[in-house]
């Protein structure tokens, strides 16, 4: 899949200005829209988790042209998610909450083109993570 790398990197800059608020807002959206996911985080240090999520997204987007590095990191991340209880059907919900939060943060820069770029990026990220999950299943 040919991802819109420039669009992704450019728009992610805006999120990077507010990473703490972005992460807090993301998990609020996730747990509000998909309450079935909240118990998975019952024993998670959410302050640390906010940093983990943002760092993983940042590493992915900044290294997106280095397919091998990104693939390896996401495959391993997906494999670890099996023990977190991240079922396959939760991935679209997780991505929907990410898109919703991006929309909130990008405001008028959230155009149809930008939305499409992120929809495709999250689909690709989920696919690689799920391949990693299947490998150890
Ligand atoms: C775009 C996809 C996702 C990304 C980039 C992502 C990223 C991360 C990262 C970086 C961690 C920190 C721990 C580690 O590195 O192994 C983590 C932990 C976690 N993730 Fe995800 N995740 C994604 C999707 C999901 C989904 C779909 C679920 C399930 C609904 C989920 C549930 C969890 C849980 C429960 C933890 C906490 C583990 C703990 O308590 O230590 N994640 N995630």
Backbone and ligand atoms as CSV (ligand in chain L), in Angstrom:
chain,resi,resn,atom,element,x,y,z
A,1,UNK,N,N,0.849,-1.199,0.000
A,1,UNK,CA,C,0.000,0.000,0.000
A,1,UNK,C,C,0.887,1.252,0.000
A,2,UNK,N,N,0.612,2.184,-0.897
A,2,UNK,CA,C,1.416,3.412,-0.938
A,2,UNK,C,C,0.815,4.426,0.041
A,3,UNK,N,N,1.469,4.579,1.168
A,3,UNK,CA,C,0.936,5.522,2.155
A,3,UNK,C,C,1.321,6.949,1.785
A,4,UNK,N,N,0.510,7.893,2.198
A,4,UNK,CA,C,0.758,9.314,1.909
A,4,UNK,C,C,1.736,9.850,2.963
A,5,UNK,N,N,2.998,9.524,2.782
A,5,UNK,CA,C,3.999,9.784,3.820
A,5,UNK,C,C,4.074,11.270,4.206
A,6,UNK,N,N,4.131,12.143,3.208
A,6,UNK,CA,C,4.263,13.580,3.533
A,6,UNK,C,C,3.057,14.071,4.345
A,7,UNK,N,N,1.875,13.637,3.926
A,7,UNK,CA,C,0.658,14.074,4.627
A,7,UNK,C,C,0.702,13.585,6.076
A,8,UNK,N,N,1.111,12.331,6.265
A,8,UNK,CA,C,1.154,11.760,7.622
A,8,UNK,C,C,2.162,12.503,8.485
A,9,UNK,N,N,3.354,12.722,7.935
A,9,UNK,CA,C,4.410,13.352,8.740
A,9,UNK,C,C,4.068,14.811,9.062
A,10,UNK,N,N,3.530,15.480,8.072
A,10,UNK,CA,C,3.173,16.901,8.272
A,10,UNK,C,C,2.089,17.047,9.340
A,11,UNK,N,N,1.049,16.224,9.249
A,11,UNK,CA,C,-0.051,16.379,10.201
A,11,UNK,C,C,0.349,15.888,11.585
A,12,UNK,N,N,1.255,14.912,11.645
A,12,UNK,CA,C,1.669,14.411,12.957
A,12,UNK,C,C,2.432,15.483,13.743
A,13,UNK,N,N,3.074,16.399,13.027
A,13,UNK,CA,C,3.770,17.523,13.684
A,13,UNK,C,C,2.831,18.260,14.635
A,14,UNK,N,N,1.601,18.407,14.206
A,14,UNK,CA,C,0.622,19.157,15.003
A,14,UNK,C,C,0.268,18.410,16.300
A,15,UNK,N,N,0.225,17.083,16.201
A,15,UNK,CA,C,-0.050,16.269,17.396
A,15,UNK,C,C,1.138,16.375,18.357
A,16,UNK,N,N,2.351,16.435,17.789
A,16,UNK,CA,C,3.560,16.451,18.621
A,16,UNK,C,C,3.650,17.691,19.502
A,17,UNK,N,N,2.921,18.724,19.141
A,17,UNK,CA,C,2.934,19.935,19.968
A,17,UNK,C,C,2.156,19.729,21.267
A,18,UNK,N,N,1.334,18.705,21.311
A,18,UNK,CA,C,0.420,18.505,22.444
A,18,UNK,C,C,0.292,17.040,22.820
A,19,UNK,N,N,1.406,16.329,22.920
A,19,UNK,CA,C,1.283,14.870,23.036
A,19,UNK,C,C,0.554,14.404,24.310
A,20,UNK,N,N,0.798,15.093,25.447
A,20,UNK,CA,C,0.142,14.642,26.680
A,20,UNK,C,C,-1.370,14.762,26.566
A,21,UNK,N,N,-1.811,15.941,26.134
A,21,UNK,CA,C,-3.256,16.166,25.997
A,21,UNK,C,C,-3.847,15.220,24.956
A,22,UNK,N,N,-3.087,15.004,23.874
A,22,UNK,CA,C,-3.574,14.111,22.822
A,22,UNK,C,C,-3.837,12.710,23.379
A,23,UNK,N,N,-2.866,12.207,24.141
A,23,UNK,CA,C,-2.989,10.843,24.666
A,23,UNK,C,C,-4.138,10.747,25.671
A,24,UNK,N,N,-4.244,11.746,26.539
A,24,UNK,CA,C,-5.342,11.730,27.523
A,24,UNK,C,C,-6.680,11.708,26.787
A,25,UNK,N,N,-6.784,12.585,25.800
A,25,UNK,CA,C,-8.018,12.703,25.038
A,25,UNK,C,C,-8.325,11.405,24.272
A,26,UNK,N,N,-7.278,10.774,23.736
A,26,UNK,CA,C,-7.483,9.514,23.005
A,26,UNK,C,C,-8.097,8.449,23.911
A,27,UNK,N,N,-7.507,8.232,25.105
A,27,UNK,CA,C,-8.037,7.172,25.974
A,27,UNK,C,C,-9.426,7.531,26.504
A,28,UNK,N,N,-9.708,8.831,26.669
A,28,UNK,CA,C,-11.079,9.224,27.049
A,28,UNK,C,C,-12.058,8.812,25.952
A,29,UNK,N,N,-11.688,9.108,24.708
A,29,UNK,CA,C,-12.562,8.733,23.585
A,29,UNK,C,C,-12.711,7.220,23.493
A,30,UNK,N,N,-11.575,6.521,23.626
A,30,UNK,CA,C,-11.594,5.051,23.492
A,30,UNK,C,C,-12.525,4.430,24.538
A,31,UNK,N,N,-12.357,4.838,25.800
A,31,UNK,CA,C,-13.138,4.208,26.871
A,31,UNK,C,C,-14.596,4.668,26.842
A,32,UNK,N,N,-14.835,5.876,26.369
A,32,UNK,CA,C,-16.215,6.355,26.270
A,32,UNK,C,C,-16.960,5.622,25.151
A,33,UNK,N,N,-16.320,5.518,23.981
A,33,UNK,CA,C,-17.002,4.927,22.820
A,33,UNK,C,C,-17.006,3.398,22.864
A,34,UNK,N,N,-15.971,2.812,23.498
A,34,UNK,CA,C,-15.854,1.343,23.527
A,34,UNK,C,C,-15.547,0.890,24.951
A,35,UNK,N,N,-16.533,0.994,25.858
A,35,UNK,CA,C,-16.267,0.691,27.277
A,35,UNK,C,C,-15.779,-0.740,27.506
A,36,UNK,N,N,-16.066,-1.627,26.553
A,36,UNK,CA,C,-15.616,-3.020,26.702
A,36,UNK,C,C,-14.091,-3.140,26.712
A,37,UNK,N,N,-13.401,-2.080,26.217
A,37,UNK,CA,C,-11.932,-2.130,26.157
A,37,UNK,C,C,-11.290,-1.684,27.483
A,38,UNK,N,N,-12.003,-0.894,28.259
A,38,UNK,CA,C,-11.398,-0.302,29.475
A,38,UNK,C,C,-10.842,-1.348,30.457
A,39,UNK,N,N,-11.560,-2.469,30.694
A,39,UNK,CA,C,-11.012,-3.440,31.675
A,39,UNK,C,C,-9.633,-3.983,31.305
A,40,UNK,N,N,-9.277,-3.948,30.039
A,40,UNK,CA,C,-7.951,-4.448,29.633
A,40,UNK,C,C,-6.843,-3.592,30.259
A,41,UNK,N,N,-7.188,-2.350,30.570
A,41,UNK,CA,C,-6.191,-1.416,31.118
A,41,UNK,C,C,-6.301,-1.288,32.638
A,42,UNK,N,N,-7.017,-2.242,33.274
A,42,UNK,CA,C,-7.293,-2.129,34.716
A,42,UNK,C,C,-6.021,-2.004,35.545
A,43,UNK,N,N,-4.964,-2.699,35.143
A,43,UNK,CA,C,-3.741,-2.675,35.958
A,43,UNK,C,C,-2.621,-1.879,35.289
A,44,UNK,N,N,-2.993,-1.057,34.309
A,44,UNK,CA,C,-1.985,-0.313,33.547
A,44,UNK,C,C,-1.749,1.058,34.172
A,45,UNK,N,N,-0.478,1.440,34.249
A,45,UNK,CA,C,-0.141,2.807,34.662
A,45,UNK,C,C,-0.415,3.711,33.458
A,46,UNK,N,N,-1.530,4.445,33.518
A,46,UNK,CA,C,-1.976,5.181,32.330
A,46,UNK,C,C,-1.051,6.361,31.981
A,47,UNK,N,N,-0.379,6.918,32.987
A,47,UNK,CA,C,0.545,8.015,32.669
A,47,UNK,C,C,1.668,7.491,31.786
A,48,UNK,N,N,2.168,6.286,32.147
A,48,UNK,CA,C,3.212,5.663,31.323
A,48,UNK,C,C,2.647,5.248,29.967
A,49,UNK,N,N,1.434,4.718,29.985
A,49,UNK,CA,C,0.808,4.238,28.758
A,49,UNK,C,C,0.640,5.373,27.742
A,50,UNK,N,N,0.291,6.560,28.239
A,50,UNK,CA,C,0.162,7.712,27.334
A,50,UNK,C,C,1.463,7.919,26.563
A,51,UNK,N,N,2.576,7.813,27.300
A,51,UNK,CA,C,3.891,8.024,26.669
A,51,UNK,C,C,4.196,6.894,25.680
A,52,UNK,N,N,3.870,5.640,26.086
A,52,UNK,CA,C,4.148,4.484,25.211
A,52,UNK,C,C,3.434,4.626,23.869
A,53,UNK,N,N,2.154,4.986,23.941
A,53,UNK,CA,C,1.365,5.047,22.702
A,53,UNK,C,C,1.916,6.116,21.771
A,54,UNK,N,N,2.151,7.302,22.339
A,54,UNK,CA,C,2.635,8.406,21.511
A,54,UNK,C,C,4.007,8.057,20.920
A,55,UNK,N,N,4.879,7.427,21.732
A,55,UNK,CA,C,6.208,7.066,21.245
A,55,UNK,C,C,6.110,6.045,20.095
A,56,UNK,N,N,5.212,5.079,20.236
A,56,UNK,CA,C,5.056,4.057,19.184
A,56,UNK,C,C,4.559,4.706,17.884
A,57,UNK,N,N,3.600,5.620,18.014
A,57,UNK,CA,C,3.093,6.287,16.801
A,57,UNK,C,C,4.192,7.140,16.178
A,58,UNK,N,N,4.932,7.834,17.040
A,58,UNK,CA,C,5.996,8.715,16.552
A,58,UNK,C,C,7.072,7.915,15.811
A,59,UNK,N,N,7.507,6.807,16.417
A,59,UNK,CA,C,8.539,5.977,15.778
A,59,UNK,C,C,8.052,5.435,14.444
A,60,UNK,N,N,6.788,5.058,14.405
A,60,UNK,CA,C,6.229,4.514,13.163
A,60,UNK,C,C,6.209,5.586,12.076
A,61,UNK,N,N,5.691,6.737,12.401
A,61,UNK,CA,C,5.528,7.781,11.376
A,61,UNK,C,C,6.889,8.352,10.953
A,62,UNK,N,N,7.788,8.516,11.920
A,62,UNK,CA,C,9.089,9.097,11.564
A,62,UNK,C,C,9.964,8.141,10.755
A,63,UNK,N,N,9.733,6.838,10.939
A,63,UNK,CA,C,10.563,5.853,10.225
A,63,UNK,C,C,9.810,5.145,9.112
A,64,UNK,N,N,8.728,5.741,8.688
A,64,UNK,CA,C,7.812,5.023,7.795
A,64,UNK,C,C,8.464,4.632,6.462
A,65,UNK,N,N,9.501,5.364,6.071
A,65,UNK,CA,C,10.168,4.998,4.813
A,65,UNK,C,C,11.125,3.816,4.991
A,66,UNK,N,N,11.412,3.483,6.265
A,66,UNK,CA,C,12.298,2.359,6.563
A,66,UNK,C,C,11.409,1.157,6.908
A,67,UNK,N,N,10.884,0.535,5.846
A,67,UNK,CA,C,9.834,-0.481,6.023
A,67,UNK,C,C,10.263,-1.617,6.940
A,68,UNK,N,N,11.539,-2.024,6.834
A,68,UNK,CA,C,11.967,-3.173,7.621
A,68,UNK,C,C,11.915,-2.897,9.122
A,69,UNK,N,N,12.446,-1.717,9.513
A,69,UNK,CA,C,12.446,-1.344,10.933
A,69,UNK,C,C,11.021,-1.250,11.459
A,70,UNK,N,N,10.175,-0.559,10.696
A,70,UNK,CA,C,8.798,-0.347,11.142
A,70,UNK,C,C,8.064,-1.695,11.214
A,71,UNK,N,N,8.258,-2.540,10.210
A,71,UNK,CA,C,7.595,-3.849,10.205
A,71,UNK,C,C,8.004,-4.674,11.411
A,72,UNK,N,N,9.318,-4.711,11.694
A,72,UNK,CA,C,9.803,-5.504,12.828
A,72,UNK,C,C,9.198,-4.999,14.136
A,73,UNK,N,N,9.261,-3.668,14.323
A,73,UNK,CA,C,8.769,-3.093,15.582
A,73,UNK,C,C,7.270,-3.374,15.752
A,74,UNK,N,N,6.497,-3.207,14.674
A,74,UNK,CA,C,5.046,-3.396,14.787
A,74,UNK,C,C,4.675,-4.874,14.926
A,75,UNK,N,N,5.447,-5.748,14.288
A,75,UNK,CA,C,5.178,-7.187,14.425
A,75,UNK,C,C,5.374,-7.602,15.885
A,76,UNK,N,N,6.472,-7.123,16.476
A,76,UNK,CA,C,6.742,-7.476,17.882
A,76,UNK,C,C,5.709,-6.846,18.821
A,77,UNK,N,N,5.330,-5.602,18.502
A,77,UNK,CA,C,4.310,-4.926,19.317
A,77,UNK,C,C,2.998,-5.712,19.255
A,78,UNK,N,N,2.626,-6.157,18.067
A,78,UNK,CA,C,1.389,-6.938,17.902
A,78,UNK,C,C,1.450,-8.243,18.673
A,79,UNK,N,N,2.608,-8.891,18.654
A,79,UNK,CA,C,2.764,-10.151,19.386
A,79,UNK,C,C,2.582,-9.900,20.891
A,80,UNK,N,N,3.146,-8.799,21.404
A,80,UNK,CA,C,2.992,-8.500,22.842
A,80,UNK,C,C,1.523,-8.225,23.186
A,81,UNK,N,N,0.780,-7.699,22.217
A,81,UNK,CA,C,-0.614,-7.354,22.488
A,81,UNK,C,C,-1.516,-8.565,22.720
A,82,UNK,N,N,-1.064,-9.753,22.357
A,82,UNK,CA,C,-1.873,-10.942,22.626
A,82,UNK,C,C,-2.047,-11.082,24.139
A,83,UNK,N,N,-0.941,-10.886,24.873
A,83,UNK,CA,C,-1.046,-11.044,26.330
A,83,UNK,C,C,-1.782,-9.877,27.001
A,84,UNK,N,N,-1.944,-8.772,26.293
A,84,UNK,CA,C,-2.736,-7.661,26.846
A,84,UNK,C,C,-4.233,-7.898,26.634
A,85,UNK,N,N,-4.582,-8.945,25.885
A,85,UNK,CA,C,-5.999,-9.236,25.622
A,85,UNK,C,C,-6.566,-8.440,24.457
A,86,UNK,N,N,-5.685,-7.916,23.596
A,86,UNK,CA,C,-6.146,-7.103,22.456
A,86,UNK,C,C,-6.652,-8.023,21.336
A,87,UNK,N,N,-7.942,-8.277,21.348
A,87,UNK,CA,C,-8.542,-9.151,20.335
A,87,UNK,C,C,-8.564,-8.439,18.984
A,88,UNK,N,N,-8.615,-9.254,17.931
A,88,UNK,CA,C,-8.622,-8.720,16.567
A,88,UNK,C,C,-9.732,-7.692,16.363
A,89,UNK,N,N,-10.912,-7.987,16.928
A,89,UNK,CA,C,-12.059,-7.092,16.694
A,89,UNK,C,C,-11.924,-5.744,17.412
A,90,UNK,N,N,-10.975,-5.657,18.345
A,90,UNK,CA,C,-10.772,-4.372,19.021
A,90,UNK,C,C,-9.969,-3.397,18.158
A,91,UNK,N,N,-9.214,-3.900,17.209
A,91,UNK,CA,C,-8.338,-3.013,16.436
A,91,UNK,C,C,-9.092,-1.919,15.677
A,92,UNK,N,N,-10.202,-2.265,14.954
A,92,UNK,CA,C,-10.929,-1.185,14.265
A,92,UNK,C,C,-11.481,-0.140,15.241
A,93,UNK,N,N,-11.842,-0.593,16.450
A,93,UNK,CA,C,-12.383,0.338,17.448
A,93,UNK,C,C,-11.271,1.262,17.954
A,94,UNK,N,N,-10.128,0.663,18.202
A,94,UNK,CA,C,-8.960,1.435,18.647
A,94,UNK,C,C,-8.605,2.487,17.582
A,95,UNK,N,N,-8.631,2.058,16.319
A,95,UNK,CA,C,-8.290,2.975,15.221
A,95,UNK,C,C,-9.351,4.054,15.065
A,96,UNK,N,N,-10.615,3.697,15.263
A,96,UNK,CA,C,-11.687,4.698,15.149
A,96,UNK,C,C,-11.501,5.783,16.221
A,97,UNK,N,N,-11.114,5.362,17.428
A,97,UNK,CA,C,-10.890,6.344,18.503
A,97,UNK,C,C,-9.661,7.199,18.190
A,98,UNK,N,N,-8.648,6.603,17.575
A,98,UNK,CA,C,-7.480,7.399,17.171
A,98,UNK,C,C,-7.887,8.446,16.125
A,99,UNK,N,N,-8.659,8.023,15.137
A,99,UNK,CA,C,-9.089,8.959,14.082
A,99,UNK,C,C,-9.916,10.102,14.671
A,100,UNK,N,N,-10.797,9.751,15.595
A,100,UNK,CA,C,-11.649,10.764,16.229
A,100,UNK,C,C,-10.791,11.805,16.960
A,101,UNK,N,N,-9.745,11.319,17.625
A,101,UNK,CA,C,-8.886,12.232,18.389
A,101,UNK,C,C,-8.030,13.068,17.436
A,102,UNK,N,N,-7.568,12.464,16.363
A,102,UNK,CA,C,-6.828,13.241,15.356
A,102,UNK,C,C,-7.691,14.363,14.806
A,103,UNK,N,N,-8.928,14.032,14.515
A,103,UNK,CA,C,-9.853,15.037,13.962
A,103,UNK,C,C,-9.982,16.222,14.926
A,104,UNK,N,N,-10.110,15.893,16.189
A,104,UNK,CA,C,-10.241,16.915,17.228
A,104,UNK,C,C,-9.015,17.832,17.260
A,105,UNK,N,N,-7.837,17.215,17.132
A,105,UNK,CA,C,-6.596,17.982,17.254
A,105,UNK,C,C,-6.214,18.727,15.995
A,106,UNK,N,N,-6.572,18.192,14.851
A,106,UNK,CA,C,-6.154,18.837,13.599
A,106,UNK,C,C,-7.119,19.931,13.161
A,107,UNK,N,N,-8.319,19.904,13.696
A,107,UNK,CA,C,-9.270,20.971,13.390
A,107,UNK,C,C,-9.481,21.143,11.903
A,108,UNK,N,N,-9.264,22.377,11.425
A,108,UNK,CA,C,-9.551,22.642,9.999
A,108,UNK,C,C,-8.554,21.946,9.061
A,109,UNK,N,N,-7.430,21.468,9.610
A,109,UNK,CA,C,-6.487,20.716,8.765
A,109,UNK,C,C,-6.907,19.266,8.543
A,110,UNK,N,N,-8.002,18.858,9.187
A,110,UNK,CA,C,-8.512,17.486,9.002
A,110,UNK,C,C,-9.360,17.443,7.727
A,111,UNK,N,N,-8.704,17.405,6.601
A,111,UNK,CA,C,-9.410,17.394,5.315
A,111,UNK,C,C,-9.706,15.948,4.910
A,112,UNK,N,N,-10.455,15.782,3.835
A,112,UNK,CA,C,-10.771,14.427,3.351
A,112,UNK,C,C,-9.485,13.676,2.991
A,113,UNK,N,N,-8.525,14.415,2.415
A,113,UNK,CA,C,-7.262,13.786,2.006
A,113,UNK,C,C,-6.476,13.302,3.237
A,114,UNK,N,N,-6.432,14.175,4.255
A,114,UNK,CA,C,-5.702,13.825,5.483
A,114,UNK,C,C,-6.379,12.634,6.165
A,115,UNK,N,N,-7.695,12.666,6.227
A,115,UNK,CA,C,-8.430,11.559,6.857
A,115,UNK,C,C,-8.108,10.243,6.139
A,116,UNK,N,N,-8.159,10.277,4.820
A,116,UNK,CA,C,-7.891,9.073,4.037
A,116,UNK,C,C,-6.479,8.539,4.308
A,117,UNK,N,N,-5.514,9.464,4.404
A,117,UNK,CA,C,-4.125,9.063,4.661
A,117,UNK,C,C,-4.014,8.328,6.004
A,118,UNK,N,N,-4.717,8.837,7.026
A,118,UNK,CA,C,-4.629,8.205,8.350
A,118,UNK,C,C,-5.437,6.921,8.429
A,119,UNK,N,N,-6.575,6.880,7.731
A,119,UNK,CA,C,-7.356,5.630,7.692
A,119,UNK,C,C,-6.470,4.513,7.138
A,120,UNK,N,N,-5.765,4.824,6.043
A,120,UNK,CA,C,-4.897,3.813,5.418
A,120,UNK,C,C,-3.709,3.463,6.317
A,121,UNK,N,N,-3.156,4.473,6.977
A,121,UNK,CA,C,-2.003,4.213,7.853
A,121,UNK,C,C,-2.400,3.311,9.018
A,122,UNK,N,N,-3.544,3.595,9.658
A,122,UNK,CA,C,-3.951,2.765,10.795
A,122,UNK,C,C,-4.334,1.359,10.347
A,123,UNK,N,N,-4.892,1.256,9.132
A,123,UNK,CA,C,-5.208,-0.078,8.610
A,123,UNK,C,C,-3.910,-0.872,8.422
A,124,UNK,N,N,-2.885,-0.218,7.889
A,124,UNK,CA,C,-1.601,-0.895,7.656
A,124,UNK,C,C,-0.947,-1.274,8.991
A,125,UNK,N,N,-0.958,-0.342,9.954
A,125,UNK,CA,C,-0.369,-0.612,11.279
A,125,UNK,C,C,-1.081,-1.806,11.930
A,126,UNK,N,N,-2.423,-1.795,11.887
A,126,UNK,CA,C,-3.199,-2.891,12.498
A,126,UNK,C,C,-2.873,-4.213,11.826
A,127,UNK,N,N,-2.778,-4.177,10.506
A,127,UNK,CA,C,-2.523,-5.417,9.767
A,127,UNK,C,C,-1.181,-6.041,10.178
A,128,UNK,N,N,-0.153,-5.198,10.280
A,128,UNK,CA,C,1.176,-5.726,10.650
A,128,UNK,C,C,1.156,-6.229,12.100
A,129,UNK,N,N,0.515,-5.460,12.994
A,129,UNK,CA,C,0.436,-5.910,14.401
A,129,UNK,C,C,-0.309,-7.241,14.501
A,130,UNK,N,N,-1.388,-7.374,13.734
A,130,UNK,CA,C,-2.166,-8.615,13.806
A,130,UNK,C,C,-1.402,-9.792,13.207
A,131,UNK,N,N,-0.566,-9.519,12.218
A,131,UNK,CA,C,0.283,-10.600,11.683
A,131,UNK,C,C,1.245,-11.067,12.777
A,132,UNK,N,N,1.775,-10.107,13.534
A,132,UNK,CA,C,2.660,-10.450,14.655
A,132,UNK,C,C,1.919,-11.261,15.708
A,133,UNK,N,N,0.653,-10.893,15.957
A,133,UNK,CA,C,-0.158,-11.609,16.951
A,133,UNK,C,C,-0.420,-13.037,16.481
A,134,UNK,N,N,-0.708,-13.182,15.191
A,134,UNK,CA,C,-1.025,-14.520,14.663
A,134,UNK,C,C,0.198,-15.452,14.697
A,135,UNK,N,N,1.360,-14.862,14.519
A,135,UNK,CA,C,2.585,-15.677,14.490
A,135,UNK,C,C,2.800,-16.436,15.796
A,136,UNK,N,N,2.411,-15.801,16.920
A,136,UNK,CA,C,2.669,-16.475,18.203
A,136,UNK,C,C,1.428,-17.205,18.723
A,137,UNK,N,N,0.317,-17.091,18.001
A,137,UNK,CA,C,-0.932,-17.705,18.487
A,137,UNK,C,C,-0.870,-19.231,18.352
L,1,LIG,C1,C,-2.516,1.306,16.519
L,1,LIG,C2,C,-2.434,0.236,17.280
L,1,LIG,C3,C,-1.759,0.188,18.637
L,1,LIG,C4,C,-0.580,0.749,19.060
L,1,LIG,C5,C,0.387,1.616,18.240
L,1,LIG,C6,C,-0.410,0.376,20.454
L,1,LIG,C7,C,0.687,0.711,21.246
L,1,LIG,C8,C,0.932,0.219,22.511
L,1,LIG,C9,C,2.184,0.338,23.240
L,1,LIG,C10,C,3.436,1.021,22.693
L,1,LIG,C11,C,2.028,-0.253,24.457
L,1,LIG,C12,C,3.091,-0.343,25.572
L,1,LIG,C13,C,3.519,-1.750,25.846
L,1,LIG,C14,C,4.359,-2.402,24.765
L,1,LIG,O1,O,5.148,-1.725,24.054
L,1,LIG,O2,O,4.244,-3.627,24.609
L,1,LIG,C15,C,0.664,-0.740,24.505
L,1,LIG,C16,C,0.094,-1.375,25.605
L,1,LIG,C17,C,-1.212,-1.797,25.646
L,1,LIG,N1,N,-2.096,-1.844,24.607
L,1,LIG,FE1,FE,-1.787,-1.124,22.732
L,1,LIG,N2,N,-1.485,-0.373,20.851
L,1,LIG,C18,C,-2.318,-0.522,19.769
L,1,LIG,C19,C,-3.497,-1.230,19.745
L,1,LIG,C20,C,-4.117,-1.760,20.845
L,1,LIG,C21,C,-5.404,-2.416,20.846
L,1,LIG,C22,C,-6.279,-2.638,19.609
L,1,LIG,C23,C,-5.666,-2.792,22.121
L,1,LIG,C24,C,-6.887,-3.483,22.674
L,1,LIG,C25,C,-8.020,-2.960,22.685
L,1,LIG,C26,C,-4.540,-2.382,22.944
L,1,LIG,C27,C,-4.420,-2.595,24.287
L,1,LIG,C28,C,-3.279,-2.380,25.038
L,1,LIG,C29,C,-3.161,-2.673,26.466
L,1,LIG,C30,C,-4.266,-3.256,27.362
L,1,LIG,C31,C,-1.877,-2.290,26.859
L,1,LIG,C32,C,-1.352,-2.246,28.295
L,1,LIG,C33,C,-0.406,-3.251,28.703
L,1,LIG,C34,C,0.059,-3.029,30.135
L,1,LIG,O3,O,-0.761,-2.953,31.055
L,1,LIG,O4,O,1.270,-2.915,30.312
L,1,LIG,N3,N,-3.617,-1.755,22.131
L,1,LIG,N4,N,0.037,-0.452,23.335
